[in-house]
Amino acid sequence: MDFEQLVSQISSLHAQVAAQASKAVNLGLTLRNWLIGAHIQEFERNGEDRSRYGERLFEDLAGRLLESGVPSCDRRQLYRYVDFYQRYPQIVGTLSPQFRRLIPSCGTWDGIERTR
């Protein structure tokens, strides 16, 4: 192996690992968005103080999440996350145990246990 081959191999290695990292980040963000939708939907159904927020829920939540430093959670995005969650309930079947623990409420989805 000469120096140019070393540079080429390291460059190729970097590109392959960077592509895998990008896929992992995209998958993580997809699951995050679905789970955010699940939490909002569960709050709308069963939240103890949901009546206090009513139609202001998405606006108030977006403001608080912005204050907390949570990115990509403006009011419009929150609606999209709930829509995403509602349209793709089958995603729950792809979740690893560590992600399943993040699903709100108790009960089951298509026979899959949900835990708080």
C-alpha positions as CSV (number, residue, x, y, z in Angstrom):
1,M,0.0,0.0,0.0
2,D,1.3,3.4,-0.8
3,F,0.3,6.8,0.7
4,E,-2.3,7.5,-2.0
5,Q,-4.0,4.2,-1.3
6,L,-4.0,5.0,2.4
7,V,-5.7,8.3,1.8
8,S,-8.2,6.7,-0.6
9,Q,-9.0,3.9,1.9
10,I,-9.5,6.4,4.8
11,S,-11.6,8.7,2.6
12,S,-13.8,5.7,1.5
13,L,-14.1,4.5,5.1
14,H,-15.2,8.0,6.2
15,A,-17.8,8.2,3.4
16,Q,-19.3,4.8,4.3
17,V,-19.4,5.5,8.1
18,A,-20.8,9.0,7.5
19,A,-23.6,7.5,5.3
20,Q,-24.5,5.0,8.0
21,A,-24.5,7.8,10.7
22,S,-26.8,9.8,8.5
23,K,-29.2,6.9,8.1
24,A,-29.2,6.3,11.9
25,V,-29.9,10.0,12.6
26,N,-32.8,10.0,10.0
27,L,-34.3,6.9,11.6
28,G,-33.9,8.4,15.1
29,L,-35.6,11.6,14.1
30,T,-38.4,9.7,12.4
31,L,-39.1,7.7,15.5
32,R,-38.8,10.8,17.6
33,N,-41.4,12.6,15.5
34,W,-43.8,9.6,15.7
35,L,-43.3,9.3,19.5
36,I,-44.0,13.1,19.9
37,G,-47.2,12.5,18.0
38,A,-48.1,9.6,20.2
39,H,-47.6,11.7,23.3
40,I,-49.7,14.6,22.1
41,Q,-52.5,12.2,21.0
42,E,-52.4,10.5,24.4
43,F,-52.6,13.8,26.2
44,E,-55.5,14.9,24.0
45,R,-57.3,11.7,24.9
46,N,-56.4,11.3,28.6
47,G,-54.4,14.2,29.9
48,E,-55.5,15.2,33.4
49,D,-55.5,18.9,32.5
50,R,-56.3,18.7,28.8
51,S,-59.5,20.7,29.2
52,R,-57.4,23.6,30.5
53,Y,-55.6,23.8,27.1
54,G,-58.3,23.0,24.6
55,E,-57.6,24.6,21.3
56,R,-54.5,26.3,22.6
57,L,-52.7,23.0,23.2
58,F,-50.5,23.1,20.1
59,E,-49.7,26.7,20.4
60,D,-48.9,26.5,24.2
61,L,-46.9,23.3,23.7
62,A,-44.9,24.7,20.9
63,G,-44.0,27.7,23.0
64,R,-42.9,25.6,26.0
65,L,-40.9,23.2,23.8
66,L,-39.1,26.2,22.2
67,E,-38.3,27.5,25.6
68,S,-36.9,24.1,26.6
69,G,-34.7,24.0,23.5
70,V,-36.5,21.2,21.7
71,P,-35.9,21.8,17.9
72,S,-38.5,21.4,15.1
73,C,-41.5,21.6,17.4
74,D,-43.4,24.7,16.2
75,R,-47.2,24.5,16.1
76,R,-47.4,23.3,12.5
77,Q,-44.8,20.6,13.1
78,L,-46.7,19.3,16.2
79,Y,-49.8,18.9,14.0
80,R,-47.7,17.0,11.5
81,Y,-46.3,14.7,14.2
82,V,-49.8,13.8,15.3
83,D,-50.9,13.2,11.8
84,F,-47.8,11.1,11.2
85,Y,-48.5,9.0,14.3
86,Q,-52.2,8.5,13.3
87,R,-51.3,7.6,9.7
88,Y,-48.6,5.1,10.5
89,P,-49.7,3.1,13.7
90,Q,-47.7,0.1,12.3
91,I,-44.5,1.8,13.2
92,V,-45.0,0.5,16.7
93,G,-44.1,-2.9,15.4
94,T,-40.7,-1.8,14.3
95,L,-39.7,-0.3,17.6
96,S,-37.0,-1.8,19.7
97,P,-37.8,-2.4,23.4
98,Q,-35.9,0.8,24.4
99,F,-38.2,2.9,22.1
100,R,-41.3,1.0,23.2
101,R,-40.7,2.1,26.7
102,L,-41.2,5.7,25.4
103,I,-44.7,5.1,24.2
104,P,-47.3,6.8,26.5
105,S,-50.1,5.2,28.4
106,C,-50.9,1.6,29.1
107,G,-52.8,-0.9,27.0
108,T,-52.0,-2.6,23.7
109,W,-51.6,-1.8,20.1
110,D,-52.3,-4.8,17.9
111,G,-51.3,-7.1,20.7
112,I,-48.1,-5.2,21.5
113,E,-47.9,-4.2,25.1
114,R,-47.7,-0.5,25.8
115,T,-46.1,0.8,29.0
116,R,-45.8,4.1,30.6
